[in-house]
């Protein structure tokens, strides 16, 4: 299974990958970019050191890259 990004989506994901302060967001963006280049889910799971089943359950999608806004607030308020 591959992700096929439009040119506009690819540009947005590349920007997120370069500019995000959040490690998870950058990692998700990187996974999308690699998938767009033809990397298979098994390869991505290995690259990111996660089980393939875990990867397929939580595979990043273009609309859900960002880590929840509340997660940042909760960490700051602790």
C-alpha positions in Angstrom: 0.0 0.0 0.0 1.4 3.4 -1.0 0.2 6.9 -0.5 0.0 9.0 -3.6 0.2 12.7 -2.8 -0.8 15.5 -5.1 1.9 18.1 -5.8 0.2 20.5 -3.4 0.0 17.8 -0.7 3.6 16.9 -1.2 4.6 20.5 -0.7 2.6 20.8 2.5 4.0 17.6 3.9 7.6 18.6 3.0 7.0 21.9 4.7 5.7 20.2 7.8 8.7 17.8 7.7 11.2 20.7 7.6 9.5 23.1 10.0 7.6 21.2 12.7 8.9 21.3 16.2 7.2 18.1 17.0 9.2 14.9 16.4 6.1 12.8 15.8 4.8 15.2 13.2 8.1 15.2 11.4 8.3 11.4 11.5 4.8 11.0 10.1 5.5 13.5 7.4 8.7 11.6 6.5 6.8 8.3 6.3 4.2 9.9 4.0 7.0 11.3 1.7 8.7 7.9 1.6 5.4 6.1 0.9 4.8 8.6 -1.9 8.2 7.5 -3.3 7.2 3.9 -3.3 8.3 2.5 0.0 6.1 -0.3 1.2 4.5 -0.5 4.6 6.8 -3.3 5.7 9.8 -1.2 4.7 8.5 1.9 6.6 7.8 -0.2 9.7 11.4 -1.5 9.7 12.8 2.0 9.1 10.9 3.5 12.0 11.5 0.4 14.2 7.8 -0.5 14.7 5.9 -3.7 14.2 4.1 -3.9 10.9 0.8 -4.5 12.6 1.3 -1.5 14.8 2.3 0.6 11.7 -0.8 -0.4 9.8 -3.1 0.4 12.7 -1.7 3.8 13.2 -0.3 4.6 9.8 -0.2 8.3 9.2 -2.6 9.9 6.8 -2.4 13.3 5.2 -5.3 14.7 7.1 -4.1 13.4 10.5 -0.4 14.3 10.7 -0.6 16.8 13.4 -0.3 15.7 17.0 -3.4 16.9 18.9 -3.3 20.5 19.9 -4.3 19.6 23.5 -1.3 17.3 23.8 1.1 20.3 23.6 -1.0 22.3 26.1 -1.2 19.4 28.6 2.6 19.0 28.5 3.2 22.7 29.1 0.8 22.9 32.0 2.3 20.0 33.9 
